[in-house]
Amino acid sequence: MSIEMPYQPLPIDQSDVRYVHGPDSVPQPGVPAGETVAFEWSGSEVYPGTFRKFWVHVPARYDPAEPASLMVFQDGWWYLDPAGEVRGAIVLDNLIHRGDIPVTIGVFVDPGVFPDAENPKNRNNEYDAFDDQYVTFLLTEIIPQVAERYTIAQSPERWGICGGSSGGNCAFTAAWLRPDKFRRVIGYLSSFAQMPDGNPYPGLISRVPRKPLRIFMQGGHRDLHWNEPQWNWLAENLRVAAALAEAGYDFRLVLGDGGHSPNHGGVLLPDALRWLWRPKEG
């Protein structure tokens, strides 16, 4: 099926473009709001000494007798904030109410901080590393707290993970290393370029047997260092996308105008979730 798009002139300058949120990103009449419950976590064994908040959004249609799908969002409050760029809970409520995606519990996890430390943020250490430390943290410390309170489906086909920038890199790594748990991935402006030992994925994807992942990627035409030979975020995302295509992965890449702006990825969340949860062909 072809879709006709209205003509829009290409701007001569390279100003950033701001995208307008669609109806799925704002509360809709007749759509019941789910319940969002806040938690704090300071007992981490994977990241000792860290403190963080996380939120669990339970849709109105959740029934404890029916296991719900699971979607984990990094940079928790930023993805949850109803006045922010992503508005994750609002999007989940709208899509679930209409039946576009299955009943899905959203888990929004903040990166850890070291209280009272001179450099308290632990985000890049957690998100940019190419190891299983962060996904182990999710699987052994955060998700069990959710599963104690709510009925979560056990099939990895019903578990997804999402993030942007370093959080996008983190989401990709979590699913890559643990496809037995996470099979659906959203990465916005992923930070492959700043992984401590370089971006391993183009080489890995080409030589490792294909993993059962479905991956939605979003990038910006003028992302960080887009016209430079080093630390080029756009180029690294394109390299990963090309490797996925050559290896036959189920993936989609969407490019937007502008630079390292979260606005485009946030606006795309409803379409990304619909694409991610679409039925398998054949």
N, C-alpha and C positions, 0 to 999 in steps of 0.2 A: 504494500500500500504506500502510495506517495503522499507526502504532506507538503502543501504549498506554503512557503514562508513569505511574508511581506518584504518588499525591498527596503533595505536600510542603507543609506550611504555610509561608506567607510570613512571615519574621521581622519582628517589630514594629520592632526597631531596625535600623540600617543597618550592622551589623558586616560586615566583610569575610568572604567565604566562601572556604574552602580546598578545592580539588578534589582528589580522590584519583586517583592514576595508575592506569590500567588495565593489563591484562596485556601489552599491546604495548610498554609502557614499562619493562619489567623483563626480564632475561634469561630465556629459556624453555628447558626441557629439550629437547635434540635440535636446537636451532638453533645452527649453527656461527657463532662470532663472526668478523667480518671483521678486517682488519688496519688499524690507524690509524698513519699515518706523520706525524711532526712536521717542519715546515720553519720556517726563519727567513728574513726578507726585509728587507734594508736598502738595496737598490739602486734604490729607486723613482725614476723620472723624473717620474711624475705627481704624487707627493707627496714632493719632495726632502727628505732629512734625516730621514725617518721610519723607524722600525723596527717590525716586527710579526712575530707568529707566525701560522702557519696549519697546519691539519691536513687530511690527505686520508684519508678512510675508504673502504677498498676491500672490498666485501662478499665473503663466501666464495664466492659463485656467480659472481663476475666471471671472464670468459673473454676473454683478449686478442684472440681471433679474432672476438668478438662485441662491437661498440661498445656501451658502457654509457651510460645516461642520466646527467645531471649535475644535482646540486642544490647550490647555493651558499648557505651560512648566514653571516649577519653576526654580529658578537660571538662569534667562533669558539669559544673554549673554553667560554663560558657555554652555548652550545647543544650542545656535545659532552660536557661533564662527565657521567659515568655516574651520579653521585650528585646531579645538579642537577635543575632543573625540567623540562628538555626531553629530555635523554638521546638526542640525535640519532642516534648510531651504533647504539645498542640498538634504537631504533625502526626504522631502516633494515634492520638484520639480520632482525628479526622479520617485517616486511612483505614483504621480498624473498623470504625463505625460504618463506613461505606463498603467494607469487605474487600478493599484493595490489597490488604496484607492480612495475615492471620493475627489472631489475638497475641500480642507481643508485649512482654514486660521489658521496660527500658531500665537499664542500670547505668547511671551517669557518675563516673568516678573521677574525682579530682586527682591531680598528681600529688605526690607526697611533699611535705616540707619538714625541715628540722626546726622545731620551735626554738626561738632565741638564738639561733646560729647566725653568724655574720652573713653567710650566704645560704639562706634557708631553702631555696628551691632545689628540688631533686628531679624536676621534670625531664631535662635532657638526659640525665643519667638513666632514668627509667625508660624513656620513650625511644631514644636513638640507638640504643645498644642492640647488637645482633646476637642475642642469646635468649634463652627461655625463662629468664628471671621474672620478667613482668607477667608473662602469661601464666607462669606458675603462681605468682601472687594472686592473679584473678581467680585461678582454679582452686586454690587451697585456702584463700582468706576472704575474698569478697563474695564470690558466687555461692559458697556454702551458706553464708549468712542470708542470702536471698532465698536459697532453696529450703532453708529451715522454715520460712514464713509463707512461701508461695510454691505452687506446683509448677515445676519447670520441665518441659520436654527434655528427654535425654538424647535424642537423635542430633548429631552434629549438623544435619541438614537444616535444623531449626534454630541454630545458634549463629548470630552475626556479630560483627565488631566494626566500629566506626571511629574515625578520628581525622584530624586535620593537622597539617604541618608536621611537627614531630609526632603528634598523635596519629597521623595517617601512616607514618612509617611504622609506628608501634602496632597499629591494627594489622598491617600487612605481615609483620614479623610474627605476631601471635598466631595468625592463621597458617602461615607458612610452616611454622615449627610444630603446631598442634592442630593439623587438619582433622584429627580424630575428635576434636571438640568444636572448632569454629570452621564453618564452610563458606560463609558469606561475608564479604569485606567491602567497606567503603573507605577510600582514602582521598582526602582533599589536600591538594598541594603538598604531597608527602615529601618528607625531608630526607630522601635517600642521599642527597648530596652531602649531608653533614654526618653521616654515620662514621663513627670514629676510625674504622679501618677501611673506609670507602664503601661504595654501593656494591654488595655482593650479588644482587639479584639477576642482572642480565646474564651473567655466566651460569649461575645456579639454575635458572629457569631453563636454559638451553640444554643442560646436561643431566638434570634430575628428572626421573619419570614424572609425568604430569600429575599434579595433585588435584583432588576433587573440589576445587575452589571456584566460586563465582565472585568476580572482582569488579567493582565500580571505581574508576579513577577520575578525578577532576584536576585540571591544571590551568595555569594562567599563561597566556602568551608572553607576558613580560614578568614572569616570576623572578625571584631573586637571581641576580647575575645572569639574566637570560641571554645577554650578548657577550659573555666572557667565557674563556676556555676552562676556567676552574670554578668549582662550587656552583655550577649551573643547575639550578633546581628544575627548570623546564626540561633541559636536555636529559637529566637523570630520569625524570618521569617518562619521557618519551622512550628512552632506552628500555625501561621496564615494560612499557606497553608494547613495544616492538617485539621483545622477547616473548611476552605472553601470546601475542598473535602468532608468532612463528611456531610456538609450542602447542598451539591449538586450544588455548584456555578459553573458557567462557568469561569474557571480560568486556567492559565498555570504557572508553576514554572520551571525556567531554572537556573541550578547551574553552576558556572564556577570555574576554579581553581584560586588560588590566594586569596588575602585578600580583604581589603576594597578599591578596585581599581575601578574607574569609567570606565576604558577602556572596560571591557566586556559589560557592559550595553550600552555604546555608540555604540559599534559595532553591538549590537542587535537591535538598533532602527528600521531599515527597516523591519526585521522579526516581531518585536513586533507590529508595526503598521499594517502590513498585517494581522497578526493573530487577532488583535483587531477589524479590520474593515471587517473581513470575513463575508459572508452572514450567517444568522441564518440557522441552520439545520431544516429540516422538513417543 
